Each structure stands twice: as structure tokens, then as C-alpha cells.
Amino acid sequence: MTKTILITGATDGIGLLTAKNLAAEGHTILLHGRSAEKLEAAARQVGGDPETFRADLSRPSEVRALVEAVLSRHDRLDVLINNAGVYKTPQTHTPEGLDVRFMVNTIAPYLLTRQLLPIIPARGRVVNLSSAAQAPVDVRAMRGQRTLDDMGAYAQSKLAITIWTREIAKEHPDGPVFIAVNPGSLLASKMVKEGFGVAGNDLQIGADILRRTALSDAFSDASGKYFDNDSGGFASPRAGALDPQSVADVMSAIKEAAEVTARE
């Protein structure tokens, strides 16, 4: 059965390749990107008449507009793939004072998921892009009260999205399925090339696991789990995701940031 699938950050890298693969199977693809020009180019590459949605996920008003645009066109979303992410950025804080890396990699996906849940069926899935790079979260940094270097912010934001994936799954035991996935280390994305100066590994490695987590029956009972594609199986996330106090602190900061952005 064909699915309706929204992929954020789908104008290049793993997101674009995943969209192409899923469109080739006949699924209805909703492409998100920050640039209208890149979205047009991506739509041509994907084929199959995908819908396009432009939004800067570092801006709360545009996150809300993205939600409203999706809801205005669809009453069912089978899969949400929160793929968009940022590693290096010249401007590290949003106008609201939040760290851009946390906003794009952690908070915006949380807002999107929360606000789109009413149209995601119990058998639907939310796939969150985590990473092998995970580090204990400094909630002061998430709140914009401390500036981190690029890797520190990225790694902490990826543990934070893994944490809320686990926690939101507990809130919805009857579905949908929420999965955090490390698609593979140092894949040949623009982020890896710019951030690490290496060509990277085959992007298809990441696209294949995103397709599997989105559609395969093997993941139908994996809600709240973290899949590490480097090891090829489910794994425990890094320190902090299993400590009750750390989890509580991170979730409090995420919800606080979501409330702040909702008012902007």
C-alpha cells in the first residue's frame, strides 16, 4: 500500500536520495526544504509529482507555517522523517536566543511531530535522524545561555532528539511508532563534506535504512528504540539518555523552548 511521506531537509543528501527511492516505489512524497530554488530542482530529480514545502526550521513562524500547509492539504500522514539538520552555521543563535543547532536538529522536529500527530495514524511512523555523535546535553546551551562549538552543539542536539524520541514513544504506547536512527557515520552528504572535509561513504547506506525504518515490518514494534546503522542493529544511546534526571532536565528544556517558540 502506498504511503504519504513527509521528509524534511529533502533537497540534498540522504533526504533527497530517500525521497527518490520512495517516489520510485509509488509513494506520495512531501518534500521540505529551506530554498524554493533547491526544492524545484529536488522535485525534478525525485519525479512522481512530489509536493514541495518551503520553510526555515530555525524560525518558529516558518515551522508553524509548514505545519499549517501540510494540514491544509492532507488529513493523513503515514510517515514523518525528521531528516533536516545543521552542523556548521555562521549564525549560532536564533532571534529568540536559542542555539540554531538545537532549534533545527531537536526542537523543530519536536514541534513538527507534536503538531502533525493528529493526522499520523496509529500504524504510522516518525523517524528521527540521530547520529553516532551523541554527547550529554547542556540544557543551558539549549536555552541559548552558553555557546558551544559546532561538534558539541551537533552531538548534544542528536542525543536530545534521541531522548525525546524515547519519551514521546512512552506517551503513545498504541502508536504511532517513533524511532531514532543513526543512518551511518560520515556518509557523503554536504554536511559531512563541509564539516569534515571528506568525501564520505555511499549515501545509499543511509537512504536504505531510512526506507526500512519508515516502511519495514521489522520496525513495527520498535517504538522508542535507537537503531545504529553502523553496527546494523538496535543499540543503547549514549550516556544521558538512560539517566532519569538527565532525561527530565532535557525534556523540560525542550518543552520550555517549544513554548517560547510557540509565542513568537
C-alpha positions as CSV (number, residue, x, y, z in Angstrom):
1,M,0.0,0.0,0.0
2,T,1.3,3.4,-0.9
3,K,2.1,5.9,1.9
4,T,2.1,9.6,2.2
5,I,5.6,10.6,3.5
6,L,7.0,13.9,4.6
7,I,10.8,14.2,4.5
8,T,12.4,17.4,5.9
9,G,15.7,18.5,4.6
10,A,15.0,16.7,1.3
11,T,16.8,19.0,-1.2
12,D,20.1,17.2,-1.0
13,G,22.0,14.3,0.7
14,I,20.2,11.4,2.4
15,G,16.9,13.2,2.4
16,L,16.9,13.7,-1.4
17,L,18.0,10.2,-2.1
18,T,15.5,8.7,0.2
19,A,12.8,10.7,-1.4
20,K,13.8,9.5,-4.9
21,N,13.8,5.9,-3.7
22,L,10.4,6.1,-2.1
23,A,8.9,8.0,-5.0
24,A,10.1,5.3,-7.4
25,E,8.0,2.9,-5.3
26,G,4.9,4.9,-5.9
27,H,4.6,6.7,-2.5
28,T,3.2,10.2,-2.2
29,I,6.2,12.3,-1.3
30,L,6.1,15.7,0.5
31,L,9.5,17.4,0.2
32,H,10.6,20.1,2.6
33,G,13.5,22.4,2.1
34,R,14.7,25.9,3.0
35,S,15.3,27.1,-0.6
36,A,12.5,27.4,-3.1
37,E,15.0,27.0,-6.0
38,K,16.5,23.9,-4.5
39,L,13.0,22.5,-3.8
40,E,12.2,22.9,-7.5
41,A,15.4,21.1,-8.5
42,A,14.8,18.4,-6.0
43,A,11.2,17.8,-7.2
44,R,12.5,17.3,-10.8
45,Q,15.0,14.8,-9.6
46,V,12.6,12.9,-7.4
47,G,9.9,12.6,-10.1
48,G,6.4,11.4,-9.5
49,D,4.9,14.8,-8.9
50,P,6.0,15.4,-5.3
51,E,4.6,18.3,-3.2
52,T,7.0,20.9,-2.0
53,F,7.0,22.9,1.2
54,R,9.5,25.7,1.9
55,A,10.4,26.6,5.5
56,D,13.4,27.7,7.5
57,L,13.2,25.4,10.5
58,S,15.3,27.8,12.6
59,R,12.4,30.2,12.5
60,P,9.3,29.3,14.7
61,S,6.9,31.1,12.5
62,E,8.0,29.1,9.5
63,V,7.7,25.8,11.4
64,R,4.1,26.7,12.2
65,A,3.5,27.7,8.5
66,L,4.9,24.3,7.4
67,V,2.5,22.5,9.8
68,E,-0.4,24.6,8.5
69,A,0.5,24.0,4.9
70,V,0.6,20.2,5.4
71,L,-2.6,20.1,7.4
72,S,-4.4,22.2,4.7
73,R,-3.6,19.6,2.1
74,H,-3.7,16.3,3.9
75,D,-5.8,14.6,6.6
76,R,-3.4,11.7,6.8
77,L,0.4,11.5,7.0
78,D,1.7,7.9,7.2
79,V,5.4,8.7,7.8
80,L,7.3,11.8,9.0
81,I,11.0,11.6,8.5
82,N,12.7,14.4,10.5
83,N,15.9,14.4,8.5
84,A,16.8,18.1,8.3
85,G,19.8,19.1,10.3
86,V,22.6,21.6,10.6
87,Y,26.2,21.2,11.7
88,K,28.1,24.4,10.8
89,T,26.3,27.8,10.7
90,P,27.7,31.4,10.7
91,Q,24.8,32.5,13.0
92,T,24.7,30.2,16.0
93,H,21.6,31.7,17.7
94,T,18.1,32.4,16.6
95,P,16.4,35.8,17.1
96,E,14.7,34.2,20.1
97,G,18.1,33.4,21.6
98,L,18.1,29.7,21.1
99,D,21.0,27.7,19.7
100,V,20.4,27.2,16.0
101,R,21.7,23.6,16.1
102,F,19.3,22.7,18.8
103,M,16.5,24.5,17.2
104,V,16.8,22.8,13.8
105,N,18.0,19.4,14.9
106,T,15.9,18.9,18.1
107,I,13.2,21.5,18.8
108,A,11.7,22.0,15.3
109,P,11.3,18.2,14.8
110,Y,9.6,18.1,18.2
111,L,7.2,20.9,17.2
112,L,6.5,19.3,13.8
113,T,5.9,15.9,15.3
114,R,3.6,17.2,18.1
115,Q,1.5,19.3,15.7
116,L,1.2,16.7,13.0
117,L,0.4,13.8,15.3
118,P,-3.4,14.3,14.8
119,I,-3.0,13.2,11.2
120,I,-0.5,10.4,11.8
121,P,-2.3,7.1,12.2
122,A,-1.6,4.5,14.9
123,R,0.2,2.4,12.3
124,G,2.2,5.4,11.1
125,R,5.8,6.2,11.9
126,V,8.0,9.1,13.0
127,V,11.7,8.6,12.0
128,N,14.1,10.9,13.7
129,L,17.7,11.3,12.5
130,S,20.1,10.8,15.3
131,S,23.8,10.2,14.9
132,A,26.7,8.2,16.3
133,A,27.9,11.6,17.5
134,Q,26.0,11.9,20.8
135,A,27.0,13.9,23.8
136,P,25.4,14.7,27.2
137,V,23.1,17.7,26.8
138,D,23.9,21.0,28.5
139,V,20.5,22.5,28.9
140,R,22.0,25.9,29.3
141,A,23.3,25.7,25.8
142,M,19.9,24.5,24.5
143,R,18.4,27.6,26.1
144,G,21.0,29.8,24.4
145,Q,22.7,30.7,27.7
146,R,26.0,29.1,26.6
147,T,27.7,28.9,23.2
148,L,29.1,25.5,22.1
149,D,31.4,24.7,19.3
150,D,30.0,23.1,16.1
151,M,30.6,19.4,17.1
152,G,29.5,20.0,20.7
153,A,26.2,21.5,19.7
154,Y,25.6,18.9,17.0
155,A,26.4,15.9,19.2
156,Q,24.2,17.3,22.0
157,S,21.3,18.0,19.7
158,K,21.4,14.5,18.4
159,L,21.3,13.0,21.9
160,A,18.5,15.3,22.7
161,I,16.4,14.2,19.7
162,T,17.1,10.6,20.7
163,I,15.9,11.3,24.2
164,W,12.6,12.9,23.1
165,T,12.0,10.0,20.7
166,R,12.2,7.6,23.6
167,E,10.0,9.8,25.8
168,I,7.2,10.5,23.3
169,A,7.0,6.8,22.5
170,K,6.2,6.2,26.1
171,E,3.3,8.7,25.8
172,H,1.8,6.9,22.8
173,P,2.0,3.1,23.6
174,D,-0.6,2.4,20.9
175,G,1.2,4.2,18.2
176,P,2.5,5.7,16.0
177,V,5.9,4.2,16.1
178,F,8.7,6.6,17.0
179,I,12.3,5.6,16.0
180,A,15.6,7.3,16.3
181,V,18.2,6.2,13.8
182,N,21.9,6.8,13.1
183,P,21.8,6.4,9.3
184,G,25.6,5.8,9.2
185,S,28.7,7.7,10.1
186,L,30.4,10.1,7.6
187,L,28.1,9.5,4.7
188,A,28.7,11.6,1.6
189,S,26.3,14.4,2.5
190,K,27.0,18.2,2.1
191,M,27.1,18.4,5.8
192,V,29.9,15.9,6.1
193,K,31.9,17.4,3.2
194,E,31.7,20.9,4.7
195,G,32.1,19.8,8.3
196,F,34.9,17.2,8.0
197,G,36.4,17.8,4.6
198,V,36.0,14.2,3.5
199,A,34.1,12.7,0.5
200,G,32.2,10.3,2.8
201,N,30.6,6.9,2.3
202,D,27.9,5.9,0.0
203,L,24.7,7.8,0.7
204,Q,22.6,4.8,-0.3
205,I,23.6,3.3,3.1
206,G,21.6,6.0,4.8
207,A,18.8,6.1,2.3
208,D,18.2,2.3,2.6
209,I,17.9,2.4,6.4
210,L,15.6,5.4,6.3
211,R,13.3,3.5,3.9
212,R,13.4,0.4,6.2
213,T,12.6,2.3,9.4
214,A,9.8,4.1,7.6
215,L,8.2,1.0,6.0
216,S,9.6,-2.4,7.0
217,D,7.6,-4.7,9.3
218,A,10.8,-5.3,11.1
219,F,10.4,-1.9,12.8
220,S,6.7,-2.1,13.6
221,D,7.3,-2.9,17.2
222,A,10.5,-0.8,17.6
223,S,8.8,2.4,19.1
224,G,11.2,4.3,21.3
225,K,14.2,2.4,20.2
226,Y,17.5,3.7,18.8
227,F,18.9,2.0,15.6
228,D,22.6,2.2,15.0
229,N,23.2,1.6,11.3
230,D,27.0,1.5,11.9
231,S,26.5,-1.7,13.9
232,G,23.5,-2.8,11.9
233,G,21.1,-3.2,14.9
234,F,19.3,-1.7,17.8
235,A,21.6,-0.2,20.5
236,S,21.6,1.8,23.6
237,P,22.0,5.6,23.1
238,R,24.9,7.4,24.7
239,A,25.1,8.5,28.3
240,G,22.4,10.8,29.4
241,A,19.5,9.1,27.5
242,L,19.1,6.5,30.2
243,D,19.6,8.6,33.3
244,P,16.2,9.7,34.7
245,Q,17.3,13.1,35.9
246,S,19.2,14.0,32.7
247,V,16.2,12.9,30.7
248,A,13.8,15.0,32.8
249,D,16.1,18.0,32.5
250,V,16.4,17.7,28.7
251,M,12.6,17.2,28.3
252,S,11.9,20.2,30.4
253,A,14.3,22.3,28.3
254,I,12.8,21.1,25.1
255,K,9.2,21.8,26.2
256,E,10.3,25.2,27.5
257,A,11.9,26.0,24.2
258,A,8.8,24.8,22.3
259,E,6.6,27.1,24.5
260,V,8.9,30.0,23.8
261,T,8.8,29.4,20.0
262,A,5.1,29.0,20.1
263,R,4.7,32.5,21.4
264,E,7.0,34.1,18.8
